[in-house]
Amino acid sequence: MLFEQISKDIVQAMKAKDKVRLMALRNAKKYFLEALTAPGADAELSDEQALKILSKLVKQGRDTAALYTEQNRPDLAEEEMGQVVALEAYLPKALTTEELEAELRAIIAEVGATSAKEMGKVMGLASKKLAGRADGKAISAKVKELLA
């Protein structure tokens, strides 16, 4: 499981004195533990839940790095991107534009959607199937394009 893997990798990062990776992994583990102790949570954290958390952290890290760059703080932006890279190693390979379009065409066919009015059905299934492999905004934009 991803939760145990990150716990093991924290120890390795401590031994290697890799501060940036260690900070990123500890932060991820903190969010994992919060998800486990949330009201109504299961006794275990599924890999699907863990991937959602990691995807969210990667997106937040990228946004933060962009903000630091805008504010002319390349030192902080570089550290933030180092953490993003450390967490991305645990995410599945991102889909290319062509792969994303092919996946979405299959989902649209599966749902039987023919117009933009049925975008909600498509997005619900696409979000589940493509979690961690494609950004929500990219999925939404491509679904709009395909249903138009």
Secondary structure, 3 states (H helix, E strand, C coil): CHHHHHHHHHHHHHHHCCHHHHHHHHHHHHHHHHHHHCCCCCCCCCHHHHHHHHHHHHHHHHHHHHHHHHCCCHHHHHHHHHHHHHHHCCCCCCCCHHHHHHHHHHHHHHHCCCCHHHHHHHHHHHHHHCCCCCCHHHHHHHHHHHHC
